[in-house]
Amino acid sequence: MIKYSLKCDQDHSFDSWFQSGDAFAKLAASGMVQCAVCGSAKVEKRLMAPAVSTDRPDAPAPKPEEARPLSAPANPAEAAMKALREKVEANSEYVGLSFAKEARAMHLGEAPERSIYGEAKLDDARKLLEEGVPVTPLPFAPKRKSN
């Protein structure tokens, strides 16, 4: 595993772990690495100094990094995004890739109205808006369930 310091095109900084340098390159090229603050997929590695250990007992110990789990918000913007995500997840039903179908059915009165969130292709989201279905994009990517 390797930890990279990253920066998006909006100048937000964040860290993330990757299986390897090649894994980062493949994920970044496919748009799968996104800024934790704004969601931009235009992310690049920042210059960073590696932590190097030594067997010399008289060598000074490396300075420990800030004791903050990578999952913890790094700044107020990340904290606000985390709070928003938690509120949406606690008060809405996740409908996954069926979002456009469910939103349209509720708008047409074919399904009971409720708070939902999920994923939609850009064309499907545009069609919903053109049809007058009240939807809005969320400023974070949905959590993916891992196997």
N, C-alpha and C positions, 0 to 999 in steps of 0.2 A: 504494500500500500504506500501511496505517496500523497502528501498534503501539498496543495498548491495555494498560493495567494493569488487571487483573481481580481480583475477589474473589468467592468462593462464599459460600453461606449458612452454611458452617462456619468462616468467617473465614480461609480459606487465600488467599494472594495469589500471583498468577502473571501473566506477560505473554504476549501472543500477537499475531500479525500477521493482519490482515484486508485484503481487497481494498478495502473501503470501509466507511464507517459503516453504510450500508444492508445490506451483506453481513453485518456483525456482528449487526445487529438481526434479520435473517431467520434466521441460524444459531442465535442465542440463543433466539428464539421457538420454533424447532422442536426445541430440546433438543440441538442438535448441538455446542454449546460446553460442554465439561465441565471441571471442576476437575482440574488435573494431579495433585493430591494424593489427593482422596477420590472423584473421579468424579461429584460432584454436578453436575447440569445447571442448578441455580439460581445463575447467574453474572451479575454486573453489573459495569459499568465503574466503576473507581475514579477519583477526581479526580486529574488529572495535569497537569503544566505542559508545554506544547508547546516543542519546540526551535525557536527562531527565529533565522535567520541574518541578518546585517547586512552591508552593504557598507562600513561605517565601519572603517577600518584601526585606529583607536584603541579600538575596542570590545573588551571582554574576551571571550576565547573561551569558548563554552559549556563547562560541565564535562562531560567524557565520562562516559557511563554505565559501570557496572561491566562490564568486558570479559569477558562470559560469553555464549556462544551461547545462544539461546533454547531449544535442544534439550538443554542441559546442566541437570542437576538444580540447583534453587535452594536446596534445604535437605536435611537428612538423610532426611526422609520421602520426598521425591522420589527421592533416591538409592537408598533401599531398594526403592521401587516399580520403579525402572529395573532393579535387580539381579534382582528377582523375575521381571519380564517376560523378561529375557534368559535366565534359567534355564529358565523354562517353554518359551520358544521353542526353546532349544537341545536340550531333552530330551523334547519332545512333538511330535506331528504335528498341524498345523492342519487341521481338517476343515470349517471355515467354518460355513455354515448347516445342514450335515448333522450337527451335534453330537448332537442328541437321538437321531436315528436310529442313529448309530454307537455311542453310549453304551448304548442299549437293546440293540442287537445283541451287544455285548460281554458285557453282563450276562446275556443269555439263552444265551450260548455259541455264537451264530451267527456271530461274528466273532472273530478273534484278539485277545486282550487286549494293550493297549498304552496308553501315555500319550497322551491327545488333549486338545486344547482347541479351542474354536470359539465359535459364537454360537447362542443358543436364545431363543425367545420365552418370556416369563414363564410362560405356561400350560404350555408344553412342559417347562420346568424343574421346575415344580410336579409335573407328572405323573411325571417321572423320580423325584423324591424320594418321592412316594406309592408308587411301584412298588418302592422300596428300591434304586434304582440310586445308587451312591455318586458324587455329583457335588457340586461346590462352585463358587460364583461367584468369578471372579477380580476383584481390585480395580482393574482397568484395562480400558479399551475396547480391542477388537482393532485392530490396525493395518489401515487400509484401503489397498488398492492403488490408486494413482492412475493415470489413463490418460495 
